[in-house]
Amino acid sequence: MHIMVDFKGKKLPTVQQVETIIEEFGTHSIEDFAERFGLEQVVVEAVVDCLRRLRRLPEGVTVPAIACYRDDTIESIVRCAGSKHRYV
């Protein structure tokens, strides 16, 4: 499922918030993350959807650093956070 929502004007997560979702997903609900980070639930759902489409790199394979911009898209924020955890 790919969530198609217009996020213009909506608060997007930070890279650090997405990293927290990566680390804690399964122990907290989407609703919990939305409330904790002050995000709309649909935004967190889109983050999780993007995370599910990433794949983990094998041990020993490095990921080049990716520049992240505060006002960027959900997809690029998720890719940036994922790269720090060896997801592409």
C-alpha positions, 0 to 999 in steps of 0.5 A: 500500500502506498499512501497518497496524501497531499502533505503541503502545509502539514508538519513533517517529522524530523530525521530524529523522529523517524529514527525513533520510529525505526528503533521503537516500531512494534513497541508503540502504535502509530497513534502513540508516535503521532501524539508523542511527536505532535504529528497528524496520524496520516503523516506517521502512517506515511512514514511507516509506509515508506519505511516498509518499502526500504530494504536492509543492506547486508553487514559490511555494506556502507551507505553514503551520507545523505543530506537532509533538509528540514522542509523536504518530503517524507520520502527523503526524510525517511531515506535519510533516517533509514540510511543511518540504520543501513536501509536503502 
